[in-house]
Amino acid sequence: MSTRRNFIKTTGLAGSALATASTAFGATVIGSKKNPERLLNETDTILGHGDYRYKLIKNWAQISSTRIPLLNCHEMVMDSKGRLIMVGDHPQNNILIFDKSGQLLDYWGTAYQGGHGLTLHDEGGEDMLYITDSGWALGKGNQMVQHNGRVSKTTVDGRVLFDIGHPMTIGVYEPEESFCPTETAIGPNGDIYVADGYGESRILQYDSNGRYIRHWGGKDNPDPNYKLVSAHGVAIDYREKGNPMVVATSRSQQCFKYYTLDGKYVKTVEMPNMQVCRAVFDDNNLYAGVCWSQPKEGKTNWKDHTGFVTIMEGDKVVSNPGGTKPEYKNGILQKSYQLEEKPILHGHDVCVDEDKNLYICQWNANHSAPYKLERI
Protein backbone atom coordinates (compact mmCIF):
# COMPACT_ATOMS: atom_id res chain seq x y z
CA MET A 1 0.00 0.00 0.00
CA SER A 2 1.34 3.45 -0.94
CA THR A 3 2.58 6.02 1.57
CA ARG A 4 -0.31 8.36 0.81
CA ARG A 5 -2.90 5.75 1.78
CA ASN A 6 -1.05 4.83 4.96
CA PHE A 7 -1.08 8.50 5.90
CA ILE A 8 -4.82 8.74 5.25
CA LYS A 9 -5.47 5.77 7.51
CA THR A 10 -3.35 7.17 10.35
CA THR A 11 -5.25 10.49 10.26
CA GLY A 12 -8.56 8.62 10.46
CA LEU A 13 -9.79 9.65 7.03
CA ALA A 14 -10.26 6.07 5.90
CA GLY A 15 -12.78 5.20 8.59
CA SER A 16 -15.98 6.71 7.18
CA ALA A 17 -17.93 6.74 3.95
CA LEU A 18 -18.18 10.50 3.73
CA ALA A 19 -15.52 12.45 5.64
CA THR A 20 -13.59 15.70 5.74
CA ALA A 21 -9.98 16.27 6.76
CA SER A 22 -9.59 16.83 10.49
CA THR A 23 -9.67 20.47 11.59
CA ALA A 24 -6.98 19.58 14.12
CA PHE A 25 -4.56 19.38 11.20
CA GLY A 26 -6.00 22.33 9.23
CA ALA A 27 -4.99 21.63 5.67
CA THR A 28 -3.72 18.07 5.19
CA VAL A 29 -0.82 17.40 2.81
CA ILE A 30 -1.24 14.20 0.85
CA GLY A 31 1.90 12.99 -0.91
CA SER A 32 2.22 10.74 -3.96
CA LYS A 33 4.72 10.17 -6.74
CA LYS A 34 2.56 11.99 -9.26
CA ASN A 35 1.17 14.57 -6.83
CA PRO A 36 4.00 15.30 -4.34
CA GLU A 37 2.10 18.08 -2.57
CA ARG A 38 -1.67 18.22 -2.79
CA LEU A 39 -3.81 19.81 -0.11
CA LEU A 40 -6.95 18.45 1.47
CA ASN A 41 -8.71 20.86 3.77
CA GLU A 42 -11.68 20.68 6.08
CA THR A 43 -14.12 21.65 3.33
CA ASP A 44 -13.17 18.82 0.97
CA THR A 45 -15.70 16.05 0.42
CA ILE A 46 -14.07 12.61 0.43
CA LEU A 47 -16.01 9.69 -1.02
CA GLY A 48 -15.36 5.96 -1.16
CA HIS A 49 -13.89 3.20 0.95
CA GLY A 50 -10.65 1.32 1.57
CA ASP A 51 -8.01 1.91 -1.08
CA TYR A 52 -10.56 3.58 -3.36
CA ARG A 53 -11.15 7.03 -1.89
CA TYR A 54 -11.63 10.24 -3.82
CA LYS A 55 -11.88 13.98 -3.46
CA LEU A 56 -15.10 15.21 -5.08
CA ILE A 57 -14.62 18.06 -7.60
CA LYS A 58 -18.01 19.22 -8.87
CA ASN A 59 -16.81 22.19 -10.92
CA TRP A 60 -14.17 20.28 -12.89
CA ALA A 61 -15.65 21.01 -16.35
CA GLN A 62 -15.02 24.62 -17.33
CA ILE A 63 -17.82 25.38 -19.78
CA SER A 64 -20.46 28.05 -20.19
CA SER A 65 -23.97 26.76 -19.52
CA THR A 66 -25.38 29.35 -21.94
CA ARG A 67 -22.92 28.88 -24.81
CA ILE A 68 -22.60 25.10 -24.39
CA PRO A 69 -25.82 23.97 -22.69
CA LEU A 70 -26.13 20.47 -21.24
CA LEU A 71 -29.11 18.23 -20.69
CA ASN A 72 -27.90 14.78 -19.65
CA CYS A 73 -24.23 13.72 -19.58
CA HIS A 74 -24.49 10.09 -20.53
CA GLU A 75 -21.05 8.59 -21.15
CA MET A 76 -17.37 9.46 -21.45
CA VAL A 77 -14.26 7.79 -22.87
CA MET A 78 -10.57 8.76 -23.03
CA ASP A 79 -8.83 8.68 -26.41
CA SER A 80 -5.20 7.87 -27.22
CA LYS A 81 -4.26 11.55 -26.82
CA GLY A 82 -5.60 11.66 -23.28
CA ARG A 83 -8.65 13.72 -24.25
CA LEU A 84 -11.98 13.03 -22.54
CA ILE A 85 -14.86 12.64 -25.01
CA MET A 86 -18.43 12.86 -23.72
CA VAL A 87 -21.78 12.11 -25.33
CA GLY A 88 -24.97 13.85 -24.27
CA ASP A 89 -28.45 14.49 -25.58
CA HIS A 90 -28.77 18.26 -25.74
CA PRO A 91 -30.15 19.23 -29.18
CA GLN A 92 -27.42 21.87 -29.65
CA ASN A 93 -24.43 19.63 -28.97
CA ASN A 94 -23.96 15.86 -28.75
CA ILE A 95 -20.20 15.39 -28.38
CA LEU A 96 -17.99 17.44 -26.03
CA ILE A 97 -14.20 16.97 -25.85
CA PHE A 98 -12.25 18.04 -22.74
CA ASP A 99 -8.68 17.92 -21.59
CA LYS A 100 -8.04 16.48 -18.12
CA SER A 101 -8.02 19.93 -16.53
CA GLY A 102 -11.65 20.35 -17.60
CA GLN A 103 -11.02 22.80 -20.45
CA LEU A 104 -13.39 22.32 -23.38
CA LEU A 105 -11.35 21.61 -26.52
CA ASP A 106 -14.07 20.97 -29.08
CA TYR A 107 -17.70 20.07 -29.51
CA TRP A 108 -19.76 18.85 -32.42
CA GLY A 109 -22.92 17.07 -33.52
CA THR A 110 -26.65 17.72 -33.45
CA ALA A 111 -27.81 14.55 -35.24
CA TYR A 112 -27.83 12.35 -32.11
CA GLN A 113 -30.84 13.79 -30.31
CA GLY A 114 -30.93 10.73 -28.06
CA GLY A 115 -27.15 10.53 -27.62
CA HIS A 116 -26.61 7.85 -24.98
CA GLY A 117 -23.77 5.37 -25.49
CA LEU A 118 -20.15 6.05 -26.43
CA THR A 119 -17.43 3.48 -27.09
CA LEU A 120 -13.89 4.14 -28.32
CA HIS A 121 -11.92 1.53 -30.24
CA ASP A 122 -8.35 1.65 -31.55
CA GLU A 123 -8.42 0.44 -35.14
CA GLY A 124 -4.95 0.24 -36.64
CA GLY A 125 -3.68 3.12 -34.54
CA GLU A 126 -6.69 5.33 -35.25
CA ASP A 127 -9.37 6.07 -32.64
CA MET A 128 -12.92 5.31 -33.71
CA LEU A 129 -16.14 6.19 -31.93
CA TYR A 130 -19.29 4.11 -31.75
CA ILE A 131 -22.16 6.44 -30.86
CA THR A 132 -25.48 5.06 -29.69
CA ASP A 133 -28.65 7.11 -30.11
CA SER A 134 -31.32 5.51 -27.94
CA GLY A 135 -34.22 6.89 -29.97
CA TRP A 136 -35.51 9.03 -27.12
CA ALA A 137 -35.09 12.82 -27.02
CA LEU A 138 -36.51 15.83 -25.25
CA GLY A 139 -39.30 17.45 -27.25
CA LYS A 140 -41.62 20.40 -26.86
CA GLY A 141 -42.92 21.02 -23.37
CA ASN A 142 -40.02 18.96 -21.94
CA GLN A 143 -41.75 15.76 -22.99
CA MET A 144 -39.78 12.74 -24.15
CA VAL A 145 -40.46 11.83 -27.76
CA GLN A 146 -39.35 8.73 -29.66
CA HIS A 147 -37.51 8.59 -32.97
CA ASN A 148 -35.52 5.86 -34.72
CA GLY A 149 -32.61 4.53 -32.67
CA ARG A 150 -29.27 4.03 -34.38
CA VAL A 151 -25.64 3.12 -33.87
CA SER A 152 -23.02 5.12 -35.79
CA LYS A 153 -19.35 4.45 -36.31
CA THR A 154 -17.52 7.77 -36.66
CA THR A 155 -14.08 9.31 -36.51
CA VAL A 156 -13.30 11.39 -33.43
CA ASP A 157 -14.12 14.55 -35.40
CA GLY A 158 -17.57 13.26 -36.38
CA ARG A 159 -17.21 11.81 -39.88
CA VAL A 160 -19.77 8.99 -40.14
CA LEU A 161 -18.40 5.73 -41.57
CA PHE A 162 -21.57 3.65 -41.30
CA ASP A 163 -24.82 3.28 -39.37
CA ILE A 164 -26.56 0.27 -37.87
CA GLY A 165 -30.28 0.89 -38.03
CA HIS A 166 -33.43 -0.91 -36.95
CA PRO A 167 -32.95 -4.72 -37.12
CA MET A 168 -36.47 -5.01 -38.55
CA THR A 169 -35.00 -3.90 -41.89
CA ILE A 170 -33.04 -7.16 -42.12
CA GLY A 171 -35.82 -9.37 -40.76
CA VAL A 172 -34.38 -9.82 -37.27
CA TYR A 173 -37.11 -7.89 -35.39
CA GLU A 174 -40.85 -8.01 -35.90
CA PRO A 175 -42.52 -4.77 -37.05
CA GLU A 176 -44.06 -4.18 -33.63
CA GLU A 177 -40.74 -4.62 -31.77
CA SER A 178 -38.88 -1.47 -30.80
CA PHE A 179 -35.15 -0.85 -31.23
CA CYS A 180 -33.79 1.66 -28.70
CA PRO A 181 -30.04 0.92 -28.41
CA THR A 182 -28.15 2.20 -25.39
CA GLU A 183 -24.60 0.83 -25.69
CA THR A 184 -21.98 -0.89 -27.83
CA ALA A 185 -18.88 -2.96 -27.16
CA ILE A 186 -16.19 -4.09 -29.61
CA GLY A 187 -14.89 -7.66 -29.43
CA PRO A 188 -11.29 -8.80 -29.99
CA ASN A 189 -11.96 -9.53 -33.67
CA GLY A 190 -13.84 -6.27 -34.25
CA ASP A 191 -17.34 -7.67 -33.81
CA ILE A 192 -19.84 -5.05 -32.61
CA TYR A 193 -22.14 -5.90 -29.71
CA VAL A 194 -25.19 -3.67 -29.36
CA ALA A 195 -27.34 -3.50 -26.22
CA ASP A 196 -30.97 -2.77 -27.09
CA GLY A 197 -31.49 -1.51 -23.56
CA TYR A 198 -34.62 0.60 -23.99
CA GLY A 199 -36.20 -1.63 -26.61
CA GLU A 200 -36.38 -5.42 -26.41
CA SER A 201 -33.43 -5.80 -23.97
CA ARG A 202 -31.44 -7.97 -26.35
CA ILE A 203 -27.74 -8.13 -27.16
CA LEU A 204 -27.19 -8.03 -30.92
CA GLN A 205 -23.89 -9.11 -32.45
CA TYR A 206 -22.63 -7.74 -35.77
CA ASP A 207 -19.32 -8.14 -37.58
CA SER A 208 -16.89 -5.25 -37.94
CA ASN A 209 -18.72 -4.04 -41.06
CA GLY A 210 -22.11 -3.96 -39.39
CA ARG A 211 -23.45 -7.25 -40.76
CA TYR A 212 -25.77 -9.11 -38.41
CA ILE A 213 -24.53 -12.37 -36.80
CA ARG A 214 -26.84 -13.27 -33.90
CA HIS A 215 -28.69 -11.97 -30.88
CA TRP A 216 -29.68 -13.24 -27.42
CA GLY A 217 -31.39 -12.15 -24.25
CA GLY A 218 -34.70 -10.31 -24.14
CA LYS A 219 -37.06 -9.03 -21.47
CA ASP A 220 -39.53 -11.86 -22.15
CA ASN A 221 -36.96 -14.66 -22.37
CA PRO A 222 -38.22 -17.61 -20.26
CA ASP A 223 -34.66 -18.75 -19.44
CA PRO A 224 -33.49 -16.81 -16.35
CA ASN A 225 -29.88 -16.98 -17.53
CA TYR A 226 -30.76 -15.21 -20.77
CA LYS A 227 -33.53 -12.94 -19.55
CA LEU A 228 -32.34 -9.33 -19.56
CA VAL A 229 -34.51 -6.51 -18.25
CA SER A 230 -33.25 -3.07 -19.29
CA ALA A 231 -30.11 -4.43 -20.96
CA HIS A 232 -28.62 -0.99 -20.47
CA GLY A 233 -24.94 -1.74 -20.99
CA VAL A 234 -22.60 -4.13 -22.75
CA ALA A 235 -18.82 -4.41 -22.41
CA ILE A 236 -15.99 -6.88 -23.05
CA ASP A 237 -14.16 -8.20 -19.99
CA TYR A 238 -10.53 -9.02 -20.85
CA ARG A 239 -9.40 -9.52 -17.25
CA GLU A 240 -9.14 -13.32 -17.53
CA LYS A 241 -6.26 -13.89 -19.92
CA GLY A 242 -7.32 -15.79 -23.02
CA ASN A 243 -10.99 -15.79 -22.07
CA PRO A 244 -12.72 -12.51 -22.99
CA MET A 245 -16.40 -12.36 -22.05
CA VAL A 246 -19.38 -10.20 -22.95
CA VAL A 247 -20.81 -8.45 -19.88
CA ALA A 248 -24.44 -7.41 -20.22
CA THR A 249 -26.08 -5.14 -17.68
CA SER A 250 -29.56 -6.25 -16.62
CA ARG A 251 -30.24 -3.01 -14.81
CA SER A 252 -33.77 -3.69 -13.59
CA GLN A 253 -32.61 -7.06 -12.25
CA GLN A 254 -29.69 -5.34 -10.46
CA CYS A 255 -26.97 -7.57 -11.87
CA PHE A 256 -24.34 -8.17 -14.52
CA LYS A 257 -24.67 -11.27 -16.70
CA TYR A 258 -21.60 -12.75 -18.39
CA TYR A 259 -21.57 -14.59 -21.73
CA THR A 260 -19.02 -16.02 -24.12
CA LEU A 261 -18.28 -14.04 -27.27
CA ASP A 262 -20.89 -16.12 -29.11
CA GLY A 263 -23.58 -15.61 -26.49
CA LYS A 264 -23.33 -18.67 -24.22
CA TYR A 265 -24.23 -17.97 -20.59
CA VAL A 266 -21.37 -18.04 -18.06
CA LYS A 267 -22.44 -16.45 -14.76
CA THR A 268 -24.44 -13.74 -12.99
CA VAL A 269 -22.96 -11.21 -10.55
CA GLU A 270 -25.68 -9.82 -8.28
CA MET A 271 -25.59 -6.13 -7.31
CA PRO A 272 -28.29 -5.83 -4.62
CA ASN A 273 -30.16 -2.49 -4.64
CA MET A 274 -27.87 -1.14 -7.35
CA GLN A 275 -29.41 -0.43 -10.74
CA VAL A 276 -26.06 -0.37 -12.47
CA CYS A 277 -25.20 1.01 -15.90
CA ARG A 278 -22.43 -0.29 -18.16
CA ALA A 279 -19.35 -2.06 -16.81
CA VAL A 280 -16.10 -0.12 -17.28
CA PHE A 281 -12.87 -2.11 -16.90
CA ASP A 282 -9.45 -0.88 -15.81
CA ASP A 283 -6.76 -3.33 -14.65
CA ASN A 284 -8.54 -5.80 -12.35
CA ASN A 285 -11.30 -3.34 -11.51
CA LEU A 286 -14.85 -2.98 -12.72
CA TYR A 287 -16.39 0.49 -12.33
CA ALA A 288 -20.05 1.31 -12.86
CA GLY A 289 -22.46 4.14 -12.32
CA VAL A 290 -25.46 3.31 -10.16
CA CYS A 291 -28.37 5.21 -11.63
CA TRP A 292 -30.87 4.28 -8.90
CA SER A 293 -31.06 2.65 -5.50
CA GLN A 294 -33.95 2.39 -3.08
CA PRO A 295 -33.74 3.87 0.44
CA LYS A 296 -33.82 1.64 3.51
CA GLU A 297 -37.36 2.79 4.17
CA GLY A 298 -39.97 3.74 1.62
CA LYS A 299 -39.74 3.89 -2.15
CA THR A 300 -38.65 6.48 -4.67
CA ASN A 301 -39.51 6.99 -8.33
CA TRP A 302 -37.21 6.99 -11.33
CA LYS A 303 -36.71 10.76 -11.35
CA ASP A 304 -35.55 10.95 -7.73
CA HIS A 305 -31.82 11.39 -7.11
CA THR A 306 -30.71 8.05 -5.66
CA GLY A 307 -27.46 7.17 -7.45
CA PHE A 308 -23.76 6.70 -6.70
CA VAL A 309 -20.75 4.80 -8.11
CA THR A 310 -19.58 1.26 -7.39
CA ILE A 311 -16.09 -0.28 -7.76
CA MET A 312 -15.20 -3.97 -7.85
CA GLU A 313 -12.00 -6.00 -7.61
CA GLY A 314 -12.80 -9.06 -9.65
CA ASP A 315 -16.42 -9.83 -8.72
CA LYS A 316 -16.24 -8.25 -5.24
CA VAL A 317 -17.51 -4.74 -4.50
CA VAL A 318 -14.80 -2.86 -2.58
CA SER A 319 -15.97 0.77 -2.64
CA ASN A 320 -19.12 2.79 -3.27
CA PRO A 321 -18.24 6.47 -3.78
CA GLY A 322 -21.38 8.40 -2.93
CA GLY A 323 -22.90 5.30 -1.34
CA THR A 324 -22.62 3.26 1.83
CA LYS A 325 -19.70 0.97 2.54
CA PRO A 326 -20.09 -2.44 0.85
CA GLU A 327 -20.83 -5.27 3.26
CA TYR A 328 -20.67 -9.02 2.76
CA LYS A 329 -22.32 -11.61 5.01
CA ASN A 330 -21.40 -15.24 4.46
CA GLY A 331 -19.93 -14.24 1.12
CA ILE A 332 -23.14 -12.53 -0.06
CA LEU A 333 -23.18 -8.82 -0.87
CA GLN A 334 -25.74 -6.91 1.16
CA LYS A 335 -27.75 -3.95 -0.11
CA SER A 336 -25.93 -0.67 -0.66
CA TYR A 337 -27.57 2.75 -0.33
CA GLN A 338 -26.97 6.30 -1.44
CA LEU A 339 -25.52 8.58 1.24
CA GLU A 340 -27.99 10.97 2.84
CA GLU A 341 -25.94 13.94 1.62
CA LYS A 342 -26.50 12.87 -2.01
CA PRO A 343 -23.04 13.91 -3.27
CA ILE A 344 -23.75 12.05 -6.54
CA LEU A 345 -27.28 12.25 -7.91
CA HIS A 346 -27.43 9.64 -10.67
CA GLY A 347 -24.32 7.64 -11.61
CA HIS A 348 -24.63 6.97 -15.33
CA ASP A 349 -21.05 6.32 -16.42
CA VAL A 350 -17.45 6.26 -15.16
CA CYS A 351 -14.29 7.15 -17.11
CA VAL A 352 -10.89 6.25 -15.60
CA ASP A 353 -7.68 8.10 -16.45
CA GLU A 354 -4.08 6.86 -16.10
CA ASP A 355 -3.82 8.31 -12.57
CA LYS A 356 -6.96 6.35 -11.55
CA ASN A 357 -9.03 9.51 -11.23
CA LEU A 358 -12.68 9.07 -12.14
CA TYR A 359 -14.97 11.25 -14.23
CA ILE A 360 -18.65 10.75 -13.50
CA CYS A 361 -21.36 11.41 -16.07
CA GLN A 362 -24.83 11.85 -14.59
CA TRP A 363 -28.36 11.58 -15.92
CA ASN A 364 -31.04 13.92 -14.54
CA ALA A 365 -28.48 15.91 -12.56
CA ASN A 366 -29.89 19.41 -13.01
CA HIS A 367 -27.97 19.98 -16.26
CA SER A 368 -24.65 19.62 -14.45
CA ALA A 369 -21.38 18.82 -16.20
CA PRO A 370 -19.40 15.68 -15.28
CA TYR A 371 -17.86 15.51 -11.82
CA LYS A 372 -14.27 14.51 -11.17
CA LEU A 373 -13.34 12.12 -8.37
CA GLU A 374 -9.64 12.68 -7.68
CA ARG A 375 -7.92 9.60 -6.25
CA ILE A 376 -6.27 10.14 -2.86
C-alpha positions in Angstrom: 0.0 0.0 0.0 1.3 3.4 -0.9 2.6 6.0 1.6 -0.3 8.4 0.8 -2.9 5.8 1.8 -1.1 4.8 5.0 -1.1 8.5 5.9 -4.8 8.7 5.3 -5.5 5.8 7.5 -3.4 7.2 10.3 -5.3 10.5 10.3 -8.6 8.6 10.5 -9.8 9.7 7.0 -10.3 6.1 5.9 -12.8 5.2 8.6 -16.0 6.7 7.2 -17.9 6.7 3.9 -18.2 10.5 3.7 -15.5 12.4 5.6 -13.6 15.7 5.7 -10.0 16.3 6.8 -9.6 16.8 10.5 -9.7 20.5 11.6 -7.0 19.6 14.1 -4.6 19.4 11.2 -6.0 22.3 9.2 -5.0 21.6 5.7 -3.7 18.1 5.2 -0.8 17.4 2.8 -1.2 14.2 0.8 1.9 13.0 -0.9 2.2 10.7 -4.0 4.7 10.2 -6.7 2.6 12.0 -9.3 1.2 14.6 -6.8 4.0 15.3 -4.3 2.1 18.1 -2.6 -1.7 18.2 -2.8 -3.8 19.8 -0.1 -6.9 18.5 1.5 -8.7 20.9 3.8 -11.7 20.7 6.1 -14.1 21.7 3.3 -13.2 18.8 1.0 -15.7 16.0 0.4 -14.1 12.6 0.4 -16.0 9.7 -1.0 -15.4 6.0 -1.2 -13.9 3.2 0.9 -10.7 1.3 1.6 -8.0 1.9 -1.1 -10.6 3.6 -3.4 -11.2 7.0 -1.9 -11.6 10.2 -3.8 -11.9 14.0 -3.5 -15.1 15.2 -5.1 -14.6 18.1 -7.6 -18.0 19.2 -8.9 -16.8 22.2 -10.9 -14.2 20.3 -12.9 -15.6 21.0 -16.3 -15.0 24.6 -17.3 -17.8 25.4 -19.8 -20.5 28.1 -20.2 -24.0 26.8 -19.5 -25.4 29.4 -21.9 -22.9 28.9 -24.8 -22.6 25.1 -24.4 -25.8 24.0 -22.7 -26.1 20.5 -21.2 -29.1 18.2 -20.7 -27.9 14.8 -19.6 -24.2 13.7 -19.6 -24.5 10.1 -20.5 -21.1 8.6 -21.1 -17.4 9.5 -21.5 -14.3 7.8 -22.9 -10.6 8.8 -23.0 -8.8 8.7 -26.4 -5.2 7.9 -27.2 -4.3 11.6 -26.8 -5.6 11.7 -23.3 -8.7 13.7 -24.3 -12.0 13.0 -22.5 -14.9 12.6 -25.0 -18.4 12.9 -23.7 -21.8 12.1 -25.3 -25.0 13.9 -24.3 -28.4 14.5 -25.6 -28.8 18.3 -25.7 -30.2 19.2 -29.2 -27.4 21.9 -29.6 -24.4 19.6 -29.0 -24.0 15.9 -28.8 -20.2 15.4 -28.4 -18.0 17.4 -26.0 -14.2 17.0 -25.9 -12.2 18.0 -22.7 -8.7 17.9 -21.6 -8.0 16.5 -18.1 -8.0 19.9 -16.5 -11.7 20.4 -17.6 -11.0 22.8 -20.4 -13.4 22.3 -23.4 -11.4 21.6 -26.5 -14.1 21.0 -29.1 -17.7 20.1 -29.5 -19.8 18.9 -32.4 -22.9 17.1 -33.5 -26.7 17.7 -33.5 -27.8 14.6 -35.2 -27.8 12.4 -32.1 -30.8 13.8 -30.3 -30.9 10.7 -28.1 -27.1 10.5 -27.6 -26.6 7.9 -25.0 -23.8 5.4 -25.5 -20.1 6.0 -26.4 -17.4 3.5 -27.1 -13.9 4.1 -28.3 -11.9 1.5 -30.2 -8.4 1.6 -31.5 -8.4 0.4 -35.1 -5.0 0.2 -36.6 -3.7 3.1 -34.5 -6.7 5.3 -35.2 -9.4 6.1 -32.6 -12.9 5.3 -33.7 -16.1 6.2 -31.9 -19.3 4.1 -31.8 -22.2 6.4 -30.9 -25.5 5.1 -29.7 -28.7 7.1 -30.1 -31.3 5.5 -27.9 -34.2 6.9 -30.0 -35.5 9.0 -27.1 -35.1 12.8 -27.0 -36.5 15.8 -25.3 -39.3 17.4 -27.3 -41.6 20.4 -26.9 -42.9 21.0 -23.4 -40.0 19.0 -21.9 -41.7 15.8 -23.0 -39.8 12.7 -24.2 -40.5 11.8 -27.8 -39.3 8.7 -29.7 -37.5 8.6 -33.0 -35.5 5.9 -34.7 -32.6 4.5 -32.7 -29.3 4.0 -34.4 -25.6 3.1 -33.9 -23.0 5.1 -35.8 -19.4 4.4 -36.3 -17.5 7.8 -36.7 -14.1 9.3 -36.5 -13.3 11.4 -33.4 -14.1 14.5 -35.4 -17.6 13.3 -36.4 -17.2 11.8 -39.9 -19.8 9.0 -40.1 -18.4 5.7 -41.6 -21.6 3.7 -41.3 -24.8 3.3 -39.4 -26.6 0.3 -37.9 -30.3 0.9 -38.0 -33.4 -0.9 -37.0 -32.9 -4.7 -37.1 -36.5 -5.0 -38.6 -35.0 -3.9 -41.9 -33.0 -7.2 -42.1 -35.8 -9.4 -40.8 -34.4 -9.8 -37.3 -37.1 -7.9 -35.4 -40.8 -8.0 -35.9 -42.5 -4.8 -37.1 -44.1 -4.2 -33.6 -40.7 -4.6 -31.8 -38.9 -1.5 -30.8 -35.2 -0.8 -31.2 -33.8 1.7 -28.7 -30.0 0.9 -28.4 -28.1 2.2 -25.4 -24.6 0.8 -25.7 -22.0 -0.9 -27.8 -18.9 -3.0 -27.2 -16.2 -4.1 -29.6 -14.9 -7.7 -29.4 -11.3 -8.8 -30.0 -12.0 -9.5 -33.7 -13.8 -6.3 -34.2 -17.3 -7.7 -33.8 -19.8 -5.0 -32.6 -22.1 -5.9 -29.7 -25.2 -3.7 -29.4 -27.3 -3.5 -26.2 -31.0 -2.8 -27.1 -31.5 -1.5 -23.6 -34.6 0.6 -24.0 -36.2 -1.6 -26.6 -36.4 -5.4 -26.4 -33.4 -5.8 -24.0 -31.4 -8.0 -26.4 -27.7 -8.1 -27.2 -27.2 -8.0 -30.9 -23.9 -9.1 -32.4 -22.6 -7.7 -35.8 -19.3 -8.1 -37.6 -16.9 -5.3 -37.9 -18.7 -4.0 -41.1 -22.1 -4.0 -39.4 -23.4 -7.3 -40.8 -25.8 -9.1 -38.4 -24.5 -12.4 -36.8 -26.8 -13.3 -33.9 -28.7 -12.0 -30.9 -29.7 -13.2 -27.4 -31.4 -12.1 -24.2 -34.7 -10.3 -24.1 -37.1 -9.0 -21.5 -39.5 -11.9 -22.2 -37.0 -14.7 -22.4 -38.2 -17.6 -20.3 -34.7 -18.8 -19.4 -33.5 -16.8 -16.4 -29.9 -17.0 -17.5 -30.8 -15.2 -20.8 -33.5 -12.9 -19.6 -32.3 -9.3 -19.6 -34.5 -6.5 -18.3 -33.2 -3.1 -19.3 -30.1 -4.4 -21.0 -28.6 -1.0 -20.5 -24.9 -1.7 -21.0 -22.6 -4.1 -22.7 -18.8 -4.4 -22.4 -16.0 -6.9 -23.1 -14.2 -8.2 -20.0 -10.5 -9.0 -20.9 -9.4 -9.5 -17.3 -9.1 -13.3 -17.5 -6.3 -13.9 -19.9 -7.3 -15.8 -23.0 -11.0 -15.8 -22.1 -12.7 -12.5 -23.0 -16.4 -12.4 -22.1 -19.4 -10.2 -22.9 -20.8 -8.5 -19.9 -24.4 -7.4 -20.2 -26.1 -5.1 -17.7 -29.6 -6.2 -16.6 -30.2 -3.0 -14.8 -33.8 -3.7 -13.6 -32.6 -7.1 -12.2 -29.7 -5.3 -10.5 -27.0 -7.6 -11.9 -24.3 -8.2 -14.5 -24.7 -11.3 -16.7 -21.6 -12.8 -18.4 -21.6 -14.6 -21.7 -19.0 -16.0 -24.1 -18.3 -14.0 -27.3 -20.9 -16.1 -29.1 -23.6 -15.6 -26.5 -23.3 -18.7 -24.2 -24.2 -18.0 -20.6 -21.4 -18.0 -18.1 -22.4 -16.4 -14.8 -24.4 -13.7 -13.0 -23.0 -11.2 -10.6 -25.7 -9.8 -8.3 -25.6 -6.1 -7.3 -28.3 -5.8 -4.6 -30.2 -2.5 -4.6 -27.9 -1.1 -7.3 -29.4 -0.4 -10.7 -26.1 -0.4 -12.5 -25.2 1.0 -15.9 -22.4 -0.3 -18.2 -19.4 -2.1 -16.8 -16.1 -0.1 -17.3 -12.9 -2.1 -16.9 -9.5 -0.9 -15.8 -6.8 -3.3 -14.7 -8.5 -5.8 -12.3 -11.3 -3.3 -11.5 -14.9 -3.0 -12.7 -16.4 0.5 -12.3 -20.1 1.3 -12.9 -22.5 4.1 -12.3 -25.5 3.3 -10.2 -28.4 5.2 -11.6 -30.9 4.3 -8.9 -31.1 2.7 -5.5 -34.0 2.4 -3.1 -33.7 3.9 0.4 -33.8 1.6 3.5 -37.4 2.8 4.2 -40.0 3.7 1.6 -39.7 3.9 -2.2 -38.6 6.5 -4.7 -39.5 7.0 -8.3 -37.2 7.0 -11.3 -36.7 10.8 -11.4 -35.5 11.0 -7.7 -31.8 11.4 -7.1 -30.7 8.0 -5.7 -27.5 7.2 -7.4 -23.8 6.7 -6.7 -20.7 4.8 -8.1 -19.6 1.3 -7.4 -16.1 -0.3 -7.8 -15.2 -4.0 -7.9 -12.0 -6.0 -7.6 -12.8 -9.1 -9.6 -16.4 -9.8 -8.7 -16.2 -8.3 -5.2 -17.5 -4.7 -4.5 -14.8 -2.9 -2.6 -16.0 0.8 -2.6 -19.1 2.8 -3.3 -18.2 6.5 -3.8 -21.4 8.4 -2.9 -22.9 5.3 -1.3 -22.6 3.3 1.8 -19.7 1.0 2.5 -20.1 -2.4 0.8 -20.8 -5.3 3.3 -20.7 -9.0 2.8 -22.3 -11.6 5.0 -21.4 -15.2 4.5 -19.9 -14.2 1.1 -23.1 -12.5 -0.1 -23.2 -8.8 -0.9 -25.7 -6.9 1.2 -27.7 -4.0 -0.1 -25.9 -0.7 -0.7 -27.6 2.7 -0.3 -27.0 6.3 -1.4 -25.5 8.6 1.2 -28.0 11.0 2.8 -25.9 13.9 1.6 -26.5 12.9 -2.0 -23.0 13.9 -3.3 -23.8 12.0 -6.5 -27.3 12.3 -7.9 -27.4 9.6 -10.7 -24.3 7.6 -11.6 -24.6 7.0 -15.3 -21.0 6.3 -16.4 -17.4 6.3 -15.2 -14.3 7.1 -17.1 -10.9 6.2 -15.6 -7.7 8.1 -16.4 -4.1 6.9 -16.1 -3.8 8.3 -12.6 -7.0 6.4 -11.5 -9.0 9.5 -11.2 -12.7 9.1 -12.1 -15.0 11.3 -14.2 -18.7 10.8 -13.5 -21.4 11.4 -16.1 -24.8 11.8 -14.6 -28.4 11.6 -15.9 -31.0 13.9 -14.5 -28.5 15.9 -12.6 -29.9 19.4 -13.0 -28.0 20.0 -16.3 -24.7 19.6 -14.5 -21.4 18.8 -16.2 -19.4 15.7 -15.3 -17.9 15.5 -11.8 -14.3 14.5 -11.2 -13.3 12.1 -8.4 -9.6 12.7 -7.7 -7.9 9.6 -6.3 -6.3 10.1 -2.9 
